[in-house]
Amino acid sequence: MGRLAQIWRYPVKSHGREAIGQAQLNVSECLPGDRVWAIAHEASRADNAAWSPCTGFTRVASSPALAAIQASLADDMETVTLTHPAQEDLTVAPDLAPGLLLDWVRPLTAAGRAMPARVVRVPGRGMTDSDYPSLTIGNLASHRAVEGRLGRTLQVERWRANLWLDDLPPWEEFDWIGKTVRIGTATLKIVERTGRCAAPSANPDTGQRDADLLHFLEEQWNHQDFCVHAEVTGSGSIAIGDTAKVI
């Protein structure tokens, strides 16, 4: 039995993170306010009609400076404030002023990469990395296991999980695939392990790559997975401190 220790949402996919204390989860939906918008690059075919894979968007894996963005979503869920060490703060309603958002993120896009071209929003779902509405769940004990073998501390923000559980054995989350977990009054089915890209190698404080975590996972554990994807199967509320257990 574990405990919900942290909740994070990412209003603009790969462009900022926000810690929150509680949330209402609904069946077959993402965490409210998570990946509401995504920024399609100039080589992308992504639009507002349907979900698109992450390769169509400007993201941390290819532009590590984006990792240092922090976000704050307004109560109306339509306006977001973004901050970055190298930029002036921006408060914007992406649906109403997409050009302001694009202009703000262009200097943070790595040289030689396709530039931000348009803001995408698919009604009714967040632009998660999975082709189904999901939440990503991490295990703080697994994170500490990585830190222990690496020999240095790492910010948990690198993994961009939605929910962080504590008081579990390392890697127990991988044994939950296909099982249902109750957190607070909500239930979630654990669907699959989360395959990783280069994004966690970027330091979320500096926006610079400083650890090759993708290859480190492969070298130490013979896989490149960290966290698990889950689907909400029973609506309910979650809050930091809630119990998490397989049912």
MARBA-3410 file (N, C-alpha, C, O; in Angstrom, 1 decimal):
247
0.9,-1.2,0.0,0.0,0.0,0.0,0.9,1.2,0.0,1.8,1.4,0.8 ~ 0.6,2.1,-0.9,1.4,3.4,-1.0,0.6,4.6,-0.7,-0.5,4.5,-0.2 ~ 1.3,5.7,-0.9,0.7,7.0,-0.5,0.9,8.0,-1.7,2.0,8.0,-2.2 ~ -0.1,8.8,-2.0,0.1,9.8,-3.0,0.8,11.0,-2.5,0.4,11.6,-1.5 ~ 2.0,11.2,-3.0,2.9,12.2,-2.5,3.0,13.5,-3.3,3.2,14.6,-2.7
2.7,13.4,-4.6,2.8,14.6,-5.5,1.8,14.5,-6.6,1.5,13.4,-7.1 ~ 1.3,15.6,-7.1,0.4,15.7,-8.3,1.0,16.8,-9.1,1.2,17.9,-8.7 ~ 1.2,16.5,-10.4,1.7,17.5,-11.4,0.9,17.5,-12.6,0.4,16.4,-13.1 ~ 0.7,18.6,-13.2,0.0,18.8,-14.5,0.9,19.6,-15.4,1.7,20.4,-14.9 ~ 0.7,19.5,-16.7,1.5,20.2,-17.7,0.6,20.8,-18.7,0.3,20.2,-19.7
0.1,22.1,-18.4,-0.9,22.7,-19.3,-0.6,22.7,-20.7,-1.5,22.4,-21.6 ~ 0.6,23.1,-21.1,1.1,23.1,-22.5,2.1,21.9,-22.6,3.2,22.0,-21.9 ~ 1.8,21.0,-23.4,2.7,19.8,-23.5,4.1,20.2,-23.7,4.5,20.9,-24.6 ~ 5.0,19.7,-22.7,6.4,19.9,-22.8,6.9,21.3,-22.6,8.0,21.7,-22.8 ~ 5.9,22.2,-22.2,6.2,23.6,-21.9,5.7,24.0,-20.6,4.8,24.9,-20.5
6.3,23.4,-19.5,6.0,23.9,-18.2,5.3,22.9,-17.3,4.5,22.1,-17.8 ~ 5.5,22.9,-16.1,5.0,22.0,-15.1,4.3,22.8,-13.9,4.7,23.9,-13.6 ~ 3.3,22.2,-13.3,2.7,22.8,-12.2,2.3,21.8,-11.1,1.6,20.8,-11.5 ~ 2.7,22.0,-9.9,2.3,21.1,-8.8,1.0,21.5,-8.2,0.8,22.7,-8.0 ~ 0.1,20.6,-8.0,-1.2,20.9,-7.4,-1.5,19.9,-6.2,-0.8,18.9,-6.1
-2.4,20.3,-5.4,-2.6,19.5,-4.2,-3.7,18.5,-4.3,-3.8,17.5,-3.5 ~ -4.7,18.7,-5.2,-5.8,17.7,-5.4,-6.4,17.8,-6.8,-6.1,18.8,-7.5 ~ -7.2,16.9,-7.1,-7.9,16.9,-8.4,-9.1,16.0,-8.4,-9.1,15.0,-7.6 ~ -10.0,16.2,-9.3,-11.1,15.4,-9.6,-10.8,14.6,-10.9,-10.6,15.2,-11.9 ~ -10.8,13.3,-10.8,-10.5,12.4,-12.0,-11.9,11.9,-12.5,-12.7,11.5,-11.7
-12.0,11.8,-13.8,-13.2,11.3,-14.5,-12.8,10.2,-15.4,-11.8,10.2,-16.0 ~ -13.8,9.3,-15.5,-13.5,8.0,-16.3,-13.1,8.4,-17.7,-13.7,9.3,-18.4 ~ -12.1,7.7,-18.2,-11.6,7.9,-19.6,-11.1,9.3,-19.9,-11.2,9.7,-21.1 ~ -10.7,10.1,-18.9,-10.2,11.4,-19.2,-8.8,11.6,-18.6,-8.4,10.8,-17.7 ~ -8.1,12.6,-19.1,-6.8,12.9,-18.5,-7.0,13.7,-17.2,-8.1,14.0,-16.8
-5.9,13.9,-16.5,-5.9,14.8,-15.3,-6.3,16.1,-15.8,-5.8,16.7,-16.8 ~ -7.3,16.7,-15.2,-7.8,18.1,-15.6,-6.7,19.1,-15.7,-5.8,19.2,-14.8 ~ -6.6,19.8,-16.8,-5.6,20.8,-17.0,-4.3,20.2,-17.5,-3.3,21.0,-17.7 ~ -4.2,19.0,-17.8,-3.0,18.3,-18.3,-2.9,18.2,-19.8,-3.8,17.7,-20.5 ~ -1.8,18.8,-20.4,-1.6,18.7,-21.8,-2.8,19.2,-22.6,-3.1,18.7,-23.7
-3.4,20.3,-22.1,-4.5,20.9,-22.8,-4.1,21.4,-24.2,-4.8,21.2,-25.2 ~ -2.9,22.0,-24.2,-2.4,22.5,-25.5,-1.1,21.8,-25.8,-0.4,21.3,-24.9 ~ -0.8,21.8,-27.1,0.5,21.3,-27.6,1.0,22.2,-28.7,0.1,22.8,-29.4 ~ 2.3,22.3,-28.9,2.8,23.2,-29.9,3.3,22.4,-31.1,4.4,21.8,-30.9 ~ 2.6,22.4,-32.2,3.0,21.7,-33.4,4.2,22.4,-34.1,4.1,23.7,-34.2
5.2,21.7,-34.5,6.3,22.3,-35.2,6.0,22.4,-36.7,5.0,21.9,-37.2 ~ 6.8,23.1,-37.5,6.5,23.4,-38.9,6.5,22.2,-39.8,6.0,22.3,-40.9 ~ 7.1,21.1,-39.3,7.0,19.9,-40.2,5.9,18.9,-39.8,5.8,17.8,-40.3 ~ 5.1,19.4,-38.8,4.0,18.5,-38.3,2.7,18.6,-39.0,2.4,19.6,-39.6 ~ 2.0,17.5,-39.0,0.6,17.5,-39.6,-0.5,17.5,-38.5,-1.7,17.5,-38.8
-0.1,17.7,-37.2,-1.0,17.7,-36.1,-2.0,18.8,-36.2,-1.6,19.9,-36.6 ~ -3.2,18.6,-35.9,-4.2,19.6,-35.9,-5.2,19.4,-34.7,-5.0,18.6,-33.9 ~ -6.3,20.2,-34.7,-7.3,20.1,-33.6,-8.3,19.0,-33.7,-9.2,18.9,-32.9 ~ -8.1,18.2,-34.8,-9.2,17.2,-35.0,-9.0,15.9,-34.2,-10.0,15.3,-33.8 ~ -7.8,15.5,-33.9,-7.6,14.3,-33.2,-6.2,14.2,-32.5,-5.4,15.1,-32.8
-6.0,13.2,-31.7,-4.8,13.0,-31.0,-3.7,12.8,-32.1,-3.9,12.2,-33.1 ~ -2.5,13.3,-31.8,-1.3,13.0,-32.6,-0.1,12.6,-31.8,0.0,13.0,-30.6 ~ 0.8,11.8,-32.3,2.0,11.3,-31.5,2.9,12.5,-31.2,2.9,13.5,-31.9 ~ 3.8,12.3,-30.2,4.6,13.3,-29.7,5.6,13.9,-30.7,6.1,15.0,-30.6 ~ 5.9,13.1,-31.7,6.9,13.5,-32.7,6.5,14.7,-33.5,7.3,15.4,-34.1
5.2,15.1,-33.5,4.7,16.2,-34.2,4.8,17.5,-33.4,4.3,18.6,-33.9 ~ 5.3,17.5,-32.2,5.3,18.6,-31.4,6.7,19.1,-30.9,7.6,18.2,-30.8 ~ 6.9,20.3,-30.7,8.1,20.9,-30.0,8.1,20.3,-28.6,7.1,20.5,-27.9 ~ 9.2,19.7,-28.2,9.2,19.1,-26.9,10.6,19.0,-26.3,11.6,19.3,-27.0 ~ 10.7,18.7,-25.0,12.0,18.7,-24.3,13.0,17.7,-24.9,14.2,18.0,-24.8
12.5,16.6,-25.4,13.5,15.6,-25.9,14.4,16.2,-27.0,15.6,15.8,-27.1 ~ 13.9,17.1,-27.8,14.7,17.8,-28.8,15.1,19.2,-28.5,16.1,19.7,-29.1 ~ 14.5,19.8,-27.6,14.8,21.2,-27.2,14.9,21.2,-25.6,13.9,21.6,-25.0 ~ 16.0,20.8,-25.0,16.1,20.7,-23.6,15.8,22.0,-22.8,15.5,21.9,-21.6 ~ 16.0,23.1,-23.4,15.8,24.4,-22.7,14.3,24.5,-22.2,14.0,25.2,-21.2
13.4,23.8,-22.9,12.0,23.8,-22.5,11.8,23.2,-21.1,10.8,23.5,-20.5 ~ 12.7,22.4,-20.7,12.5,21.7,-19.4,12.5,22.7,-18.2,11.9,22.3,-17.2 ~ 13.0,23.9,-18.4,13.1,24.8,-17.3,11.9,25.7,-17.2,11.8,26.6,-16.3 ~ 10.9,25.5,-18.0,9.6,26.3,-18.0,8.8,25.8,-16.8,8.6,24.6,-16.5 ~ 8.2,26.7,-16.0,7.2,26.4,-15.0,5.9,27.1,-15.5,5.9,28.1,-16.2
4.8,26.5,-15.1,3.5,26.9,-15.5,2.5,27.1,-14.4,2.7,26.5,-13.3 ~ 1.5,28.0,-14.5,0.5,28.1,-13.6,-0.8,28.3,-14.4,-1.0,29.3,-15.1 ~ -1.7,27.4,-14.3,-3.0,27.5,-15.0,-4.0,28.2,-14.2,-4.2,27.9,-13.0 ~ -4.7,29.2,-14.8,-5.7,29.9,-14.1,-7.0,29.1,-13.8,-7.1,28.0,-14.4 ~ -7.8,29.5,-12.9,-9.0,28.8,-12.5,-9.9,28.6,-13.6,-10.6,27.6,-13.6
-9.9,29.5,-14.6,-10.8,29.3,-15.7,-10.3,28.2,-16.7,-11.0,27.9,-17.7 ~ -9.1,27.7,-16.5,-8.5,26.6,-17.3,-8.3,27.1,-18.8,-8.1,26.3,-19.7 ~ -8.3,28.4,-19.0,-8.1,28.9,-20.3,-6.9,29.8,-20.5,-6.4,30.1,-21.6 ~ -6.3,30.3,-19.3,-5.2,31.2,-19.3,-4.1,30.5,-18.5,-4.3,29.9,-17.5 ~ -2.8,30.6,-19.0,-1.7,30.0,-18.4,-0.6,31.1,-18.3,-0.4,31.9,-19.2
0.1,31.0,-17.1,1.3,31.9,-17.0,2.5,31.0,-17.0,2.6,30.0,-16.3 ~ 3.5,31.3,-17.9,4.7,30.6,-18.1,5.9,31.4,-17.6,6.0,32.6,-17.8 ~ 6.9,30.7,-16.9,8.1,31.4,-16.5,9.3,30.5,-16.9,9.2,29.3,-17.1 ~ 10.4,31.2,-17.2,11.7,30.5,-17.6,12.8,31.4,-17.2,12.7,32.7,-17.3 ~ 14.0,30.9,-16.8,15.1,31.7,-16.3,15.6,32.7,-17.4,16.1,33.7,-17.0
15.4,32.3,-18.6,15.9,33.2,-19.7,14.9,34.1,-20.4,15.2,34.7,-21.4 ~ 13.6,34.0,-19.9,12.6,34.7,-20.5,11.8,35.6,-19.6,11.8,35.3,-18.4 ~ 11.1,36.6,-20.0,10.2,37.4,-19.2,8.9,36.5,-19.1,8.6,35.7,-19.9 ~ 8.3,36.6,-17.9,7.1,35.9,-17.7,6.0,36.2,-18.7,5.9,37.3,-19.2 ~ 5.2,35.2,-19.1,4.2,35.3,-20.1,2.9,34.8,-19.5,2.8,33.7,-19.0
1.8,35.6,-19.5,0.5,35.2,-19.2,-0.3,35.3,-20.5,-0.4,36.3,-21.1 ~ -0.9,34.1,-20.9,-1.6,34.1,-22.2,-2.7,33.1,-22.2,-2.7,32.1,-21.5 ~ -3.7,33.4,-23.0,-4.8,32.5,-23.3,-4.5,31.9,-24.7,-4.7,32.5,-25.7 ~ -3.9,30.7,-24.8,-3.4,30.1,-26.0,-4.4,30.1,-27.1,-4.0,30.2,-28.3 ~ -5.7,29.8,-26.8,-6.7,29.8,-27.9,-7.0,31.1,-28.5,-7.3,31.2,-29.7
-6.8,32.2,-27.7,-7.1,33.5,-28.2,-5.9,34.2,-28.8,-6.0,35.1,-29.7 ~ -4.7,33.9,-28.3,-3.5,34.6,-28.7,-2.4,33.6,-28.9,-1.3,33.7,-28.3 ~ -2.5,32.7,-29.8,-1.5,31.7,-30.1,-0.2,32.3,-30.5,0.9,31.7,-30.1 ~ -0.2,33.4,-31.2,1.0,34.0,-31.7,1.9,34.4,-30.5,3.1,34.3,-30.6 ~ 1.3,34.9,-29.4,2.1,35.3,-28.3,2.9,34.1,-27.7,4.0,34.3,-27.4
2.2,33.0,-27.6,2.8,31.8,-27.1,3.9,31.3,-28.0,5.0,31.0,-27.5 ~ 3.7,31.3,-29.3,4.7,30.8,-30.2,5.9,31.7,-30.2,7.1,31.2,-30.2 ~ 5.7,33.0,-30.2,6.9,34.0,-30.1,7.7,33.8,-28.8,8.9,33.9,-28.9 ~ 7.0,33.4,-27.7,7.7,33.3,-26.5,8.6,32.0,-26.5,9.7,32.0,-25.9 ~ 8.1,30.9,-27.1,8.8,29.6,-27.0,9.9,29.5,-28.1,10.8,28.7,-28.0
9.8,30.3,-29.2,10.8,30.1,-30.3,12.2,30.2,-29.8,13.1,29.4,-30.2 ~ 12.6,31.2,-29.0,14.0,31.3,-28.5,14.4,30.1,-27.7,15.6,29.9,-27.5 ~ 13.5,29.3,-27.2,13.9,28.2,-26.4,14.0,26.9,-27.2,14.4,25.8,-26.7 ~ 13.7,27.0,-28.5,13.7,25.8,-29.4,15.2,25.7,-29.9,15.8,26.6,-30.3 ~ 15.7,24.4,-29.8,17.1,24.2,-30.2,17.3,24.5,-31.6,16.5,24.3,-32.5
18.5,25.0,-31.9,18.9,25.4,-33.3,18.9,24.1,-34.1,19.3,23.0,-33.7 ~ 18.5,24.2,-35.3,18.4,23.1,-36.2,17.2,22.3,-36.1,17.0,21.3,-36.9 ~ 16.3,22.6,-35.2,15.1,21.8,-35.0,13.9,22.6,-35.7,14.0,23.8,-35.9 ~ 12.9,21.9,-36.1,11.7,22.5,-36.7,11.1,23.5,-35.7,10.9,23.1,-34.5 ~ 10.8,24.7,-36.2,10.3,25.7,-35.3,8.9,25.6,-34.9,8.1,25.0,-35.7
8.5,26.1,-33.8,7.0,26.1,-33.4,6.2,26.8,-34.5,6.6,27.9,-35.0 ~ 5.1,26.2,-34.9,4.3,26.7,-36.0,2.9,27.1,-35.6,2.3,28.1,-36.1 ~ 2.2,26.3,-34.7,0.9,26.5,-34.3,0.5,25.8,-33.0,1.2,24.9,-32.6 ~ -0.5,26.3,-32.3,-0.9,25.8,-31.1,-2.1,24.8,-31.4,-3.1,25.2,-32.1 ~ -2.0,23.6,-30.9,-3.1,22.6,-31.1,-3.8,22.3,-29.8,-3.2,22.2,-28.7
-5.1,22.2,-29.9,-6.0,21.7,-28.8,-7.0,20.8,-29.3,-7.8,21.2,-30.2 ~ -7.1,19.6,-28.8,-8.1,18.6,-29.2,-9.2,18.7,-28.1,-9.0,18.3,-27.0 ~ -10.4,19.1,-28.5,-11.5,19.2,-27.5,-11.7,17.9,-26.7,-11.9,16.8,-27.3 ~ -11.8,18.0,-25.4,-12.2,16.8,-24.6,-11.0,15.9,-24.2,-11.3,15.0,-23.4 ~ -9.8,16.2,-24.6,-8.7,15.3,-24.2,-7.4,16.0,-24.2,-7.1,16.9,-25.1
-6.5,15.6,-23.3,-5.1,16.2,-23.3,-4.3,15.4,-24.3,-4.5,14.3,-24.7 ~ -3.2,16.1,-24.8,-2.3,15.5,-25.8,-1.2,14.7,-25.1,0.0,15.1,-25.1 ~ -1.7,13.6,-24.5,-0.7,12.7,-23.8,0.2,12.0,-24.8,-0.2,11.9,-26.0 ~ 1.2,11.4,-24.3,2.1,10.6,-25.2,1.4,9.3,-25.7,1.7,8.8,-26.7 ~ 0.4,8.8,-24.9,-0.3,7.6,-25.3,-1.5,8.0,-26.2,-2.0,9.1,-26.1
-1.9,7.1,-27.0,-3.0,7.4,-27.9,-4.4,7.2,-27.2,-5.4,7.3,-27.9 ~ -4.4,7.0,-25.9,-5.6,7.0,-25.1,-5.4,8.0,-24.0,-4.3,8.3,-23.6 ~ -6.5,8.6,-23.4,-6.3,9.5,-22.3,-5.7,8.8,-21.1,-6.3,7.9,-20.6 ~ -4.6,9.3,-20.7,-3.8,8.6,-19.6,-3.3,9.5,-18.6,-3.2,10.7,-18.8 ~ -2.9,9.0,-17.5,-2.1,9.7,-16.4,-0.8,8.8,-16.3,-0.8,7.6,-16.4
0.3,9.5,-16.1,1.5,8.8,-15.8,1.8,8.8,-14.3,1.7,9.8,-13.6 ~ 2.1,7.6,-13.8,2.3,7.4,-12.4,3.7,6.9,-12.1,4.2,6.0,-12.8 ~ 4.4,7.6,-11.2,5.7,7.3,-10.9,5.8,6.8,-9.4,5.0,7.1,-8.6 ~ 6.9,6.1,-9.1,7.2,5.6,-7.8,8.5,6.2,-7.3,9.5,6.1,-7.9 ~ 8.4,7.0,-6.2,9.5,7.7,-5.7,10.6,6.7,-5.2,11.8,7.1,-5.3
10.3,5.5,-4.8,11.3,4.5,-4.5,12.1,4.1,-5.7,13.3,3.9,-5.6 ~ 11.5,4.0,-6.9,12.2,3.7,-8.1,13.1,4.9,-8.5,14.2,4.7,-8.9 ~ 12.6,6.1,-8.3,13.4,7.3,-8.5,14.7,7.3,-7.6,15.8,7.6,-8.1 ~ 14.5,6.9,-6.4,15.6,6.9,-5.5,16.6,5.8,-5.8,17.8,5.9,-5.6 ~ 16.1,4.7,-6.4,17.0,3.6,-6.9,17.9,4.1,-8.0,19.0,3.7,-8.1
17.3,4.9,-8.9,18.1,5.4,-10.0,19.2,6.4,-9.4,20.3,6.3,-9.8 ~ 18.8,7.2,-8.5,19.7,8.2,-7.9,20.9,7.4,-7.2,22.0,7.8,-7.3 ~ 20.5,6.3,-6.5,21.5,5.5,-5.8,22.6,4.9,-6.7,23.8,5.0,-6.4 ~ 22.2,4.4,-7.8,23.1,3.8,-8.7,23.9,4.9,-9.5,25.1,4.7,-9.9 ~ 23.2,6.0,-9.8,23.9,7.1,-10.5,24.9,7.8,-9.6,25.9,8.4,-10.1
24.6,7.8,-8.3,25.5,8.5,-7.4,25.3,10.0,-7.2,26.2,10.7,-6.9 ~ 24.1,10.4,-7.5,23.8,11.9,-7.4,22.3,12.0,-7.3,21.5,11.1,-7.7 ~ 21.9,13.2,-6.8,20.4,13.4,-6.7,19.9,13.9,-8.0,20.6,14.5,-8.8 ~ 18.6,13.6,-8.3,17.9,14.0,-9.5,16.6,14.6,-9.1,16.0,14.2,-8.2 ~ 16.2,15.6,-9.8,14.8,16.2,-9.6,13.8,15.2,-10.2,13.9,14.8,-11.3
12.8,15.0,-9.4,11.7,14.1,-9.9,11.0,14.7,-11.1,10.4,14.0,-11.9 ~ 11.1,16.1,-11.2,10.4,16.7,-12.3,10.9,16.3,-13.7,10.2,16.5,-14.7 ~ 12.1,15.7,-13.7,12.7,15.2,-15.0,11.7,14.2,-15.7,11.6,14.2,-16.9 ~ 11.0,13.4,-14.9,10.2,12.3,-15.5,8.9,12.7,-15.9,8.2,12.0,-16.6 ~ 8.4,13.9,-15.5,7.2,14.5,-16.0,6.0,13.6,-15.8,5.1,13.5,-16.6
6.0,13.0,-14.6,4.8,12.2,-14.2,3.7,13.1,-13.7,3.9,14.2,-13.2 ~ 2.5,12.5,-13.7,1.3,13.2,-13.1,1.2,12.9,-11.6,1.0,13.8,-10.8 ~ 1.3,11.7,-11.3,1.2,11.3,-9.9,2.4,10.6,-9.4,3.0,9.7,-10.1 ~ 2.9,10.9,-8.2,4.0,10.3,-7.6,3.6,9.6,-6.3,2.9,10.2,-5.5 ~ 3.9,8.3,-6.2,3.5,7.5,-5.1,4.8,7.2,-4.2,5.9,7.1,-4.8
4.6,7.1,-2.9,5.7,6.8,-2.0,5.3,5.7,-1.1,4.1,5.2,-1.2 ~ 6.2,5.2,-0.3,6.0,4.1,0.6,5.7,2.7,-0.1,5.0,1.9,0.4 ~ 6.4,2.6,-1.3,6.3,1.3,-2.0,7.7,0.8,-2.2,8.7,1.6,-2.2 ~ 7.9,-0.5,-2.5,9.2,-1.0,-2.9,9.6,-0.5,-4.3,8.7,-0.2,-5.1 ~ 10.9,-0.4,-4.6,11.3,0.1,-5.9,10.8,-0.9,-7.0,10.8,-2.1,-6.8
10.3,-0.3,-8.1,9.8,-1.0,-9.3,8.6,-1.8,-9.1,8.2,-2.5,-10.0 ~ 7.9,-1.6,-7.9,6.7,-2.4,-7.8,5.6,-2.0,-8.8,4.8,-2.8,-9.1 ~ 5.7,-0.8,-9.3,4.7,-0.3,-10.2,4.6,-1.1,-11.5,3.6,-1.2,-12.1 ~ 5.8,-1.7,-11.8,5.8,-2.6,-13.0,5.0,-3.8,-12.8,4.5,-4.4,-13.8 ~ 4.8,-4.3,-11.6,4.1,-5.5,-11.3,2.6,-5.2,-11.3,1.7,-6.1,-11.2
2.2,-3.9,-11.5,0.8,-3.5,-11.4,0.1,-3.5,-12.8,-1.1,-3.3,-13.0 ~ 0.9,-3.8,-13.9,0.3,-3.8,-15.2,-0.9,-4.7,-15.3,-0.8,-5.9,-14.9 ~ -2.0,-4.2,-15.8,-3.2,-5.0,-15.9,-4.1,-5.0,-14.7,-5.2,-5.5,-14.7 ~ -3.6,-4.4,-13.6,-4.3,-4.3,-12.3,-5.0,-3.0,-12.1,-4.6,-2.0,-12.8 ~ -5.9,-2.9,-11.2,-6.6,-1.7,-10.8,-6.1,-1.2,-9.5,-6.0,-1.9,-8.5
-5.9,0.1,-9.4,-5.4,0.8,-8.2,-6.4,1.8,-7.8,-6.9,2.6,-8.6 ~ -6.7,1.9,-6.5,-7.5,2.9,-6.0,-6.6,4.0,-5.3,-5.8,3.7,-4.5 ~ -6.8,5.2,-5.7,-6.2,6.4,-5.1,-7.2,7.3,-4.7,-8.0,7.8,-5.5 ~ -7.3,7.6,-3.4,-8.4,8.4,-2.9,-9.7,7.7,-3.2,-9.9,6.5,-2.8 ~ -10.7,8.4,-3.9,-11.9,7.7,-4.2,-12.0,7.3,-5.7,-13.0,6.9,-6.2
-10.9,7.5,-6.4,-10.8,7.2,-7.9,-10.1,5.8,-8.1,-9.3,5.4,-7.2 ~ -10.4,5.2,-9.2,-9.8,4.0,-9.5,-9.1,4.1,-10.9,-9.7,4.8,-11.8 ~ -7.9,3.5,-11.1,-7.2,3.6,-12.3,-6.7,2.2,-12.7,-6.2,1.5,-11.8 ~ -6.8,1.9,-14.0,-6.2,0.6,-14.5,-4.8,0.9,-15.0,-4.6,1.9,-15.8 ~ -3.8,0.2,-14.5,-2.4,0.4,-14.9,-2.3,-0.4,-16.3,-2.4,-1.6,-16.3
-2.0,0.4,-17.3,-2.0,-0.2,-18.7,-0.7,-0.7,-19.2,-0.6,-1.8,-19.7 ~ 0.4,0.1,-19.0,1.7,-0.3,-19.6,2.8,0.5,-18.9,2.5,1.6,-18.3 ~ 4.0,0.0,-19.1,5.2,0.8,-18.7,5.4,2.0,-19.6,5.0,1.9,-20.8 ~ 6.0,3.0,-19.1,6.3,4.2,-19.9,7.7,4.2,-20.5,8.7,4.3,-19.7 ~ 7.7,4.0,-21.8,9.0,4.0,-22.5,9.6,5.4,-22.5,8.8,6.4,-22.6
10.9,5.6,-22.4,11.5,6.9,-22.2,12.2,7.3,-23.4,12.7,6.6,-24.3 ~ 12.3,8.7,-23.5,13.1,9.3,-24.6,14.2,10.1,-23.9,14.5,9.9,-22.7 ~ 14.8,11.1,-24.6,15.9,11.9,-24.0,15.4,13.0,-23.0,16.3,13.6,-22.4 ~ 14.1,13.2,-22.9,13.6,14.3,-22.1,14.1,14.3,-20.7,14.6,15.4,-20.2 ~ 14.1,13.2,-19.9,14.6,13.2,-18.5,16.1,13.6,-18.3,16.5,13.9,-17.2
16.8,13.6,-19.4,18.3,14.0,-19.3,18.4,15.5,-19.2,19.5,15.9,-18.8 ~ 17.4,16.2,-19.4,17.4,17.7,-19.2,17.2,18.1,-17.8,16.2,17.7,-17.2 ~ 18.0,19.0,-17.3,17.8,19.5,-15.9,16.7,20.5,-15.9,16.7,21.5,-16.6 ~ 15.7,20.3,-15.1,14.5,21.2,-15.1,14.8,22.5,-14.4,13.9,23.4,-14.5 ~ 15.9,22.7,-13.8,16.3,24.0,-13.2,17.0,24.8,-14.3,16.8,26.1,-14.3
17.9,24.2,-15.1,18.8,24.9,-16.0,18.3,24.8,-17.4,18.7,25.7,-18.3 ~ 17.6,23.8,-17.8,17.2,23.5,-19.2,18.4,23.0,-20.0,18.4,23.1,-21.2 ~ 19.4,22.4,-19.3,20.5,21.8,-20.0,20.6,20.3,-19.7,20.3,19.9,-18.6 ~ 21.1,19.5,-20.7,21.3,18.1,-20.5,22.5,17.9,-19.6,23.6,18.4,-19.9 ~ 22.3,17.1,-18.6,23.4,16.8,-17.7,23.5,15.4,-17.2,24.2,15.1,-16.3
22.6,14.5,-17.7,22.6,13.1,-17.3,22.0,12.3,-18.5,20.8,12.6,-18.9 ~ 22.7,11.3,-19.0,22.1,10.5,-20.0,21.3,9.3,-19.4,21.7,8.2,-19.4 ~ 20.1,9.7,-19.0,19.3,8.7,-18.2,18.7,7.6,-19.1,18.5,6.5,-18.6 ~ 18.5,7.9,-20.3,18.0,6.8,-21.2,19.0,5.7,-21.3,18.6,4.5,-21.1 ~ 20.3,6.0,-21.6,21.3,4.9,-21.7,21.6,4.3,-20.3,22.0,3.2,-20.2
21.5,5.1,-19.2,21.7,4.7,-17.9,20.7,3.6,-17.5,21.1,2.6,-16.9 ~ 19.4,3.8,-17.8,18.4,2.8,-17.5,18.7,1.5,-18.3,18.6,0.4,-17.7 ~ 19.1,1.6,-19.5,19.4,0.4,-20.3,20.6,-0.3,-19.7,20.6,-1.5,-19.7 ~ 21.6,0.4,-19.4,22.9,-0.2,-18.8,22.7,-0.8,-17.5,23.2,-1.9,-17.2 ~ 21.8,-0.2,-16.6,21.7,-0.7,-15.3,20.5,-1.7,-15.1,20.6,-2.7,-14.3
19.5,-1.6,-15.9,18.3,-2.4,-15.7,17.8,-3.1,-17.0,16.8,-3.8,-17.0 ~ 18.5,-2.9,-18.1,18.2,-3.6,-19.3,16.9,-3.2,-19.9,16.2,-4.0,-20.6 ~ 16.4,-2.0,-19.7,15.2,-1.5,-20.3,15.4,0.0,-20.3,16.3,0.6,-19.6 ~ 14.4,0.7,-20.9,14.4,2.2,-21.0,13.1,2.7,-20.5,12.6,3.7,-21.0 ~ 12.5,2.0,-19.5,11.2,2.3,-19.0,11.3,3.0,-17.6,12.1,2.7,-16.8
10.4,4.0,-17.4,10.3,4.6,-16.1,8.9,5.1,-15.9,8.4,5.9,-16.8 ~ 8.2,4.8,-14.8,6.8,5.2,-14.6,5.9,4.2,-15.4,6.3,3.4,-16.2 ~ 4.6,4.4,-15.2,3.5,3.6,-15.9,2.4,4.5,-16.3,2.2,5.5,-15.7 ~ 1.8,4.1,-17.4,0.6,4.8,-17.9,-0.7,4.1,-17.3,-0.8,2.9,-17.2 ~ -1.6,5.0,-16.9,-2.9,4.5,-16.3,-4.1,5.2,-16.9,-4.0,6.3,-17.4
-5.2,4.4,-16.9,-6.5,5.0,-17.4,-7.4,5.1,-16.2,-7.4,4.2,-15.4 ~ -8.2,6.2,-16.1,-9.2,6.3,-15.1,-10.4,5.4,-15.4,-11.0,5.6,-16.4 ~ -10.7,4.5,-14.5,-11.8,3.6,-14.7,-13.0,3.9,-13.7,-14.1,3.4,-13.9 ~ -12.7,4.7,-12.7,-13.7,5.1,-11.8,-13.5,6.5,-11.3,-12.5,6.8,-10.7 ~ -14.5,7.3,-11.6,-14.4,8.8,-11.2,-14.2,8.9,-9.7,-14.8,8.2,-8.9
-13.5,10.0,-9.3,-13.3,10.2,-7.9,-12.3,11.3,-7.7,-11.7,11.8,-8.6 ~ -12.1,11.7,-6.4,-11.2,12.8,-6.1,-9.9,12.2,-5.5,-9.9,11.1,-4.9 ~ -8.8,12.9,-5.8,-7.5,12.5,-5.2,-6.9,13.7,-4.6,-7.1,14.8,-5.0 ~ -6.1,13.5,-3.6,-5.4,14.6,-2.9,-4.1,14.0,-2.3,-4.0,12.8,-2.0 ~ -3.1,14.9,-2.2,-1.8,14.5,-1.6,-2.1,13.9,-0.2,-2.8,14.4,0.6
-1.5,12.7,0.1,-1.7,12.0,1.3,-2.6,10.9,1.2,-2.7,10.0,2.1 ~ -3.4,10.8,0.1,-4.3,9.7,0.0,-3.6,8.3,-0.2,-2.5,8.3,-0.6 ~ -4.2,7.3,0.3,-3.7,5.9,0.2,-3.9,5.5,-1.3,-4.8,5.8,-2.0 ~ -2.9,4.7,-1.7,-2.9,4.1,-3.1,-2.7,2.6,-2.9,-1.7,2.2,-2.3 ~ -3.6,1.8,-3.4,-3.5,0.3,-3.2,-4.1,-0.4,-4.4,-5.1,0.1,-5.0
-3.6,-1.6,-4.6,-4.2,-2.5,-5.6,-5.5,-3.1,-5.1,-5.5,-3.5,-3.9 ~ -6.5,-3.1,-5.9,-7.8,-3.7,-5.4,-8.2,-4.9,-6.3,-9.2,-5.5,-6.1
END
